[in-house]
Amino acid sequence: MAIFRLSIWNAWLLSVPFIALGFLFMGTKKDIAKRMSDMTGYNRKERFFTVAASLAPYPFIIGTIWTPFTAKPLFLCIGLLFYIIGMALFAGTLRTIIQTPHDEPFSSGPYRYTRNPLYVAATTVFIGICFATANIILSGYLIIAILLQHFMILAEERMCREKYGIAFEEYLKEVPRYLIT
């Protein structure tokens, strides 16, 4: 079986709803994209990781155009389960982002369980796609994207410490960076 081939039944079928949901929610409030891409106060290294991590999902998503689903039912089912969980978390996180006033930190909804639910959700969606395709190249690329994302998160946390002070420090103590501490 080919690792990459163009077909109507490729993993792009899972990428399109993910992209559409992101654009749909982000388009509902004009300041969201600006708020989420603000790198004011970042040093050169933090900017590099933030830009790299922000762009990292796109080659993965483009790769799904040529990536067929696996013929192994177990991998396909596990992948779809991860995908559905990730999409639900993604939608809930976007909803929280939209409802949070611009001058307040995100701390409700999924942000009560993880400081980075948007990244956890996207990673869960992409893990689902990796299982559903059983594609080692996409999986390897995802590992690199996760590492870039981690360094971007460290930069965001540094800026939140400066912006929100003690309130953010308390939040750091109560809520794990990802899902587990």
Phi and psi in degrees as a GROMACS rama.xvg file:
@    title "Ramachandran Plot"
@    xaxis  label "Phi"
@    yaxis  label "Psi"
@TYPE xy
-72.2872  145.364  ALA-2
-73.1033  -39.3238  ILE-3
-131.381  132.754  PHE-4
-160.708  145.793  ARG-5
-79.7409  128.005  LEU-6
-159.994  155.172  SER-7
-66.4727  -27.6114  ILE-8
-99.3069  38.458  TRP-9
-93.7608  176.349  ASN-10
-68.0115  -8.75057  ALA-11
-58.4922  -24.8442  TRP-12
-60.7629  -26.7454  LEU-13
-89.2973  -27.9446  LEU-14
-73.2501  -37.2935  SER-15
-60.1075  -48.4474  VAL-16
-61.7463  -35.3159  PRO-17
-62.6273  -48.3816  PHE-18
-65.0669  -45.411  ILE-19
-61.1718  -43.727  ALA-20
-62.1942  -43.401  LEU-21
-60.3152  -48.5352  GLY-22
-66.9526  -37.7551  PHE-23
-61.1726  -50.112  LEU-24
-71.6869  -41.1342  PHE-25
-67.3624  -27.1162  MET-26
-78.4835  -6.48401  GLY-27
-79.9388  -21.3948  THR-28
-137.525  125.185  LYS-29
-66.1198  -31.6605  LYS-30
-83.171  -6.66217  ASP-31
-64.4488  -49.7772  ILE-32
-61.1667  -40.2953  ALA-33
-64.341  -44.8672  LYS-34
-62.8087  -40.4952  ARG-35
-78.513  -16.4658  MET-36
-109.538  7.69798  SER-37
-69.5478  118.772  ASP-38
-114.137  23.2686  MET-39
-58.7138  127.655  THR-40
90.2763  -4.40485  GLY-41
-76.7663  143.661  TYR-42
-83.3469  177.51  ASN-43
-59.3221  -44.3267  ARG-44
-63.7037  -43.7059  LYS-45
-64.604  -38.9614  GLU-46
-62.3825  -44.031  ARG-47
-57.2654  -51.2888  PHE-48
-66.2649  -35.1597  PHE-49
-67.3174  -45.3427  THR-50
-65.4844  -46.1157  VAL-51
-61.1521  -45.0039  ALA-52
-68.0139  -34.1226  ALA-53
-68.9718  -32.7973  SER-54
-87.5196  -20.3945  LEU-55
-55.4215  -37.1196  ALA-56
-65.3618  -26.8024  PRO-57
-65.532  -45.9337  TYR-58
-61.6483  -36.0086  PRO-59
-60.0466  -50.5807  PHE-60
-62.4329  -42.7488  ILE-61
-62.2589  -39.3219  ILE-62
-60.2874  -27.5883  GLY-63
-68.206  -18.1486  THR-64
-59.7003  -38.0262  ILE-65
-104.066  9.13844  TRP-66
-105.306  112.979  THR-67
-75.8512  156.156  PRO-68
-68.2252  153.013  PHE-69
-72.0303  154.296  THR-70
-89.9067  -0.564561  ALA-71
-90.3943  110.493  LYS-72
-57.8045  -37.4226  PRO-73
-63.0982  -47.9769  LEU-74
-62.726  -40.9627  PHE-75
-62.9172  -44.5853  LEU-76
-66.1843  -43.2768  CYS-77
-61.7889  -44.3468  ILE-78
-60.5318  -44.696  GLY-79
-66.7601  -34.6122  LEU-80
-64.1824  -49.0079  LEU-81
-58.7785  -43.4119  PHE-82
-60.1707  -47.4192  TYR-83
-64.3934  -43.3879  ILE-84
-61.8784  -45.5533  ILE-85
-62.3067  -41.8853  GLY-86
-66.5182  -38.5392  MET-87
-64.1934  -44.2084  ALA-88
-64.9395  -39.1286  LEU-89
-60.9353  -47.9804  PHE-90
-63.2137  -43.6793  ALA-91
-63.7261  -37.8391  GLY-92
-69.0269  -44.5719  THR-93
-61.4046  -38.9282  LEU-94
-60.9885  -44.3339  ARG-95
-63.72  -42.3074  THR-96
-59.7094  -44.0261  ILE-97
-65.0455  -37.969  ILE-98
-82.2711  -13.9626  GLN-99
-83.5525  126.425  THR-100
-57.0606  149.673  PRO-101
-57.0894  -34.1243  HIS-102
-91.8561  5.73441  ASP-103
-112.09  149.247  GLU-104
-73.9134  154.747  PRO-105
-74.4379  122.114  PHE-106
-148.386  1.951  SER-107
-108.815  -178.127  SER-108
58.2036  -134.905  GLY-109
-63.0286  -20.5828  PRO-110
-68.4944  -7.11517  TYR-111
-77.6822  -19.2586  ARG-112
-111.185  -23.6675  TYR-113
-151.102  140.961  THR-114
-74.1457  -12.8399  ARG-115
-133.595  56.4447  ASN-116
-65.4063  -27.3479  PRO-117
-64.6889  -42.9574  LEU-118
-73.2042  -39.0333  TYR-119
-62.534  -42.3837  VAL-120
-63.7577  -49.6174  ALA-121
-61.6223  -42.3323  ALA-122
-63.1439  -40.0448  THR-123
-64.8413  -41.3251  THR-124
-60.0144  -46.9682  VAL-125
-69.0913  -33.8322  PHE-126
-63.2073  -41.7172  ILE-127
-57.9834  -43.8138  GLY-128
-64.4766  -40.5619  ILE-129
-61.4602  -43.3129  CYS-130
-66.1356  -45.0653  PHE-131
-63.9064  -23.2981  ALA-132
-104.516  -18.1847  THR-133
50.343  41.7294  ALA-134
-101.203  116.617  ASN-135
-68.9654  -31.7944  ILE-136
-69.1088  -46.0452  ILE-137
-61.5459  -39.7419  LEU-138
-63.5312  -43.4723  SER-139
-63.8191  -41.9997  GLY-140
-63.246  -39.1294  TYR-141
-61.6293  -38.3352  LEU-142
-60.7076  -43.0615  ILE-143
-63.6357  -43.2194  ILE-144
-62.4032  -39.3487  ALA-145
-64.4458  -40.8313  ILE-146
-63.0392  -43.9699  LEU-147
-60.6264  -42.5777  LEU-148
-60.9385  -40.5985  GLN-149
-59.0425  -44.7537  HIS-150
-68.5265  -32.2525  PHE-151
-65.9159  -41.6171  MET-152
-61.7921  -40.4569  ILE-153
-60.3835  -39.8178  LEU-154
-65.8746  -43.3748  ALA-155
-61.8921  -40.8182  GLU-156
-65.146  -38.1552  GLU-157
-62.0859  -43.5061  ARG-158
-67.9033  -38.1519  MET-159
-65.9329  -35.6073  CYS-160
-59.2925  -45.1209  ARG-161
-67.3605  -41.16  GLU-162
-76.7809  -42.1598  LYS-163
-107.595  -8.46678  TYR-164
58.8734  -130.593  GLY-165
-60.14  -37.8605  ILE-166
-59.5881  -40.1587  ALA-167
-72.7785  -36.0371  PHE-168
-59.5089  -41.9742  GLU-169
-64.4252  -41.4532  GLU-170
-60.7797  -40.819  TYR-171
-60.1876  -36.5726  LEU-172
-72.4779  -31.5038  LYS-173
-89.9435  -31.6382  GLU-174
-121.231  129.627  VAL-175
-69.6583  154.972  PRO-176
-60.7095  -43.5571  ARG-177
-112.486  -119.391  TYR-178
-107.445  -25.6488  LEU-179
-127.094  151.849  ILE-180
